[in-house]
């Protein structure tokens, strides 16, 4: 097993791992400087603290859902991971995307479009969104429900986007 290697014909980018960590550092800095109400958005990974200018929970739209699925959130972080933006055709003509399952690195599913996960910090939200995505919709939703992870799953069915949520 240890001698096996997988070669990818595209560059690998691990910057997504650092984004949540950096957001959490920035949020901690803002809190330490006395800020209570703020929203930090780093390309879809979001940290929400306190309330908005109307003194209400922050309202976030889940991307790709029509009609819109609005989340009312405070003092949490949100991250979405999926294949709607980063996929390609490799040199041999097969369709690939950037989320690689460590046990099946050359198998790619295109039924699940994205997973949005909420957690106490951005680093954990990003981790959960990727893990739940790689588990697939049914197993990921069951895992999220069992462990009380707020999550939204977007799945492609017969050319339509279908939304699945964990119980609130």
Secondary structure, DSSP 4 states (H G I P E B T S, - for coil): -TT-----SS----HHHHHHHHHHHHHHHHHHTT--SEEEEETTEEEEES--TTSS-EEEEPTT-SS--EEEESSEEEEEEESSSSEEE-TTS-EEES---TTSTT----SEEEEEEEESSHHHHHHHHHHHHHH-HHHHHHHHHHTT--EEEEEEETTEEEEEE---
